[in-house]
């Protein structure tokens, strides 16, 4: 069943239940209100009748005329409870005159000045009895409840008629409301189906208030993010395929050559070295991708400790020394004495600085590579400065993207994976730090990372004086 039909059905059922509850409540109050008004009216008539009885009127004539006028039955009872006069419908005298009145309304009137009861007397129809205490006894008036029931039935019909009209109007409003509510929901459903089918084209949605409007905004934002993610995924797959295709082709070609023939020893060694180099390159790409995946997925989290940069750089310089000797390069350390220790994950710092130094060595043909540090309020800046070819300004904002290369051919020849700077960026951001890059064509490039200082612990007001006193002693 469609949502609009469910909303309509629920609304109509709810209105019907509410109408029945209201009719039931109104019916009881309406019946009681009619009874109360009739009792008050009959009590006034009984008092008027009692006033005439007190002036010495003939009781029999009085009750007969009053019964005809009121279209009911009038009875006069003395203080001893004896029936003095009793009028029947149509004015016929009652045969009960002179007997004791034993009905409950008479006892109530004698005790509390007013008595009311509903009952059947001597085979008659149901009657409403109202008795009023007067100086000479009790004046009682009885009318058939059929007239009251007719009034009540008319009121009930009016209430039901009003309820039906209200239900029709409410049903029309429910239909309009259901269409108003379900239209944006249907649009959101269609948008969700489009996203599932990878259709990220912008869709125009109807404006809707409250949570539905917020849901529409969230889905629109989700659509934009999915579109961006799909674009990144496509680019990533294309880049990985492209990066792995070249070494695979090279390694496969040389392996095929070795398999088909028996080249000279020198050629076999050359082919084996090429296969080994390309295999290691693919291994570096896979390892770098695994590192990025582990960092981005949140599986890895830094374990900060105090890291001595001097000792760490000694390890890094030893690793790249062979590569630097192939070029007229000098790698130097220029660490500030106030910033030679960082609070970070040691393995991550090793990878960050190792990538930056290796990247600088790879893209610098001659000159000097300097690793430096600078103190900063709230942390330490650590950077790598080279005298390489530099990076054009239009490429500088993109160097931290995966597989992005300024010079694709030269980067591959130097053995780069295109993932080193992306890993550095993710690692330093995982520490809550930042990374910046500055470059001038022909003069070199400087890349700096900021390691935040550990949060300072507030001393207890009771501990500080104790430490001060211990120092004074």
C-alpha positions, 0 to 999 in steps of 0.5 A, spaced: 500 500 500 502 506 498 504 511 503 499 516 501 493 511 502 496 509 509 496 516 511 489 517 509 487 510 512 490 512 518 487 519 519 480 517 517 481 511 522 483 516 527 478 521 526 473 516 526 475 513 533 475 520 536 468 522 533 466 516 537 469 518 543 467 525 543 459 522 541 460 518 547 462 523 551 457 528 549 451 523 549 452 522 556 453 530 558 447 531 553 443 526 556 444 529 563 444 536 561 437 535 559 435 531 565 438 537 569 434 542 565 427 538 565 428 537 573 429 545 574 423 546 570 419 541 573 421 544 580 419 551 578 412 548 576 412 544 583 413 551 587 408 555 583 403 549 584 405 549 591 403 556 592 396 556 589 395 550 594 397 554 600 392 559 598 386 554 600 385 552 593 381 545 592 387 540 591 383 535 586 381 541 582 388 544 582 392 537 580 387 536 575 388 543 571 396 542 573 396 535 570 393 538 563 397 544 563 403 540 564 402 534 560 404 530 566 401 528 573 401 532 579 401 529 586 400 533 592 402 530 599 401 532 606 407 533 611 405 526 614 406 523 607 399 522 605 396 523 598 392 529 598 390 529 591 393 525 585 392 527 577 392 522 572 394 524 564 387 527 561 385 529 568 382 523 571 382 522 579 387 517 582 384 512 586 390 512 591 388 519 594 388 518 602 394 512 601 401 513 604 406 516 598 412 511 598 416 513 592 423 515 594 423 522 591 417 524 596 422 521 602 428 525 599 423 532 598 421 531 606 428 530 608 432 535 603 427 539 600 428 536 593 427 529 590 428 526 584 427 519 581 426 515 574 421 509 575 415 506 573 409 506 577 402 502 576 404 499 569 405 506 566 411 508 562 417 510 565 416 517 568 421 522 571 419 524 578 420 531 581 418 532 588 419 539 592 417 540 599 412 546 601 409 548 607 403 544 607 407 538 605 410 535 598 408 537 591 410 532 586 410 533 578 411 527 574 412 527 566 414 521 561 421 520 559 419 519 552 419 527 551 426 527 554 428 521 549 425 525 543 430 531 545 436 527 546 435 523 540 435 529 536 441 532 539 444 525 538 442 526 531 445 533 530 452 530 534 452 525 529 451 529 523 456 534 525 461 528 526 460 526 519 461 532 516 467 533 520 470 526 518 469 528 510 472 535 511 478 531 515 478 526 510 479 531 504 484 535 508 488 528 510 488 527 502 491 534 501 496 533 507 498 526 504 499 528 497 503 534 500 507 529 505 509 524 500 511 528 494 518 530 497 518 522 500 517 519 493 522 524 490 527 522 495 526 515 494 527 516 486 533 520 488 536 514 493 534 509 487 538 514 482 544 513 487 544 506 487 544 506 480 550 511 480 546 516 477 549 522 480 546 528 476 543 533 480 535 532 482 530 538 483 527 536 490 520 540 492 521 544 498 519 540 505 519 543 512 522 539 518 525 533 518 524 531 511 527 537 508 533 536 512 533 529 509 533 532 502 539 536 504 542 530 507 541 526 501 543 531 496 550 532 500 550 525 500 549 525 492 555 530 491 560 526 496 558 519 492 559 523 486 566 525 488 568 518 491 566 515 485 570 520 481 576 518 486 575 511 485 575 511 478 581 515 478 584 511 483 583 504 479 586 508 473 592 510 476 593 503 480 592 500 473 597 505 470 602 504 475 602 497 475 602 496 468 608 498 466 613 494 471 608 488 470 609 489 462 617 490 463 618 484 468 613 480 464 617 481 457 624 480 460 621 473 463 618 471 457 625 472 453 628 468 458 623 463 458 624 462 450 631 462 449 638 462 453 641 469 452 648 470 454 650 471 461 650 479 461 643 479 458 641 474 463 643 478 469 641 485 466 634 482 465 634 479 472 636 486 475 630 489 471 625 484 473 627 485 480 627 492 480 620 492 477 618 487 482 620 491 488 617 497 485 610 494 485 612 491 492 613 499 494 606 501 491 602 495 494 605 497 501 604 504 500 597 503 498 596 498 504 599 504 509 594 509 506 588 504 507 590 503 514 591 510 516 584 512 512 580 507 515 582 509 522 585 502 524 592 505 525 592 510 531 599 514 533 602 512 539 606 519 541 612 519 545 618 523 545 622 522 539 630 524 538 630 527 531 638 527 531 638 519 532 632 518 527 636 523 522 642 518 523 638 512 521 635 516 515 641 519 512 645 512 512 639 509 508 639 514 502 647 515 503 648 510 497 643 514 492 646 521 494 653 518 492 651 517 485 649 525 485 654 530 487 649 531 493 650 533 501 645 532 506 646 536 512 642 537 519 640 543 521 636 542 527 634 547 533 637 546 540 630 548 542 626 543 537 630 537 536 625 533 540 618 531 537 612 528 541 609 523 536 609 516 533 616 514 532 615 509 526 610 515 523 616 520 524 621 515 521 616 514 515 615 522 514 622 524 514 624 518 510 619 520 505 621 527 505 628 526 504 628 520 499 623 525 495 628 530 495 634 526 494 630 523 488 629 530 485 635 534 486 641 532 481 646 537 485 647 541 491 645 540 498 639 537 502 637 540 509 633 537 514 631 543 519 627 544 525 624 550 528 620 551 535 613 554 534 608 556 540 604 549 541 609 545 537 615 544 532 616 545 525 620 540 521 622 541 514 626 538 508 629 543 503 633 542 497 636 545 491 632 541 486 629 543 480 623 546 483 615 545 482 611 549 478 606 554 481 600 550 478 602 543 480 604 545 488 597 545 491 596 538 488 603 534 490 599 531 496 594 527 492 595 520 490 599 518 484 600 525 482 607 527 479 609 533 476 614 530 471 611 523 470 616 520 466 622 522 470 619 520 477 618 513 474 625 513 472 627 515 479 623 509 482 618 514 485 611 511 487 607 517 487 604 516 494 610 518 498 607 525 499 600 523 500 602 518 506 606 524 509 600 528 509 595 523 512 600 521 517 602 528 520 594 530 520 593 523 524 597 527 529 593 533 529 599 537 525 599 540 518 604 540 512 606 546 507 610 546 501 614 552 498 617 551 491 621 556 486 623 553 479 630 552 478 632 554 486 629 548 490 623 546 494 621 546 502 616 542 505 615 542 512 610 538 517 608 541 524 608 536 530 603 539 535 606 539 543 603 534 548 597 537 552 600 540 558 597 537 564 594 542 570 597 542 576 593 541 582 593 547 587 596 543 593 601 540 589 604 546 586 606 549 593 609 542 595 614 542 589 616 550 590 617 548 597 622 542 595 626 546 591 627 552 596 629 546 601 
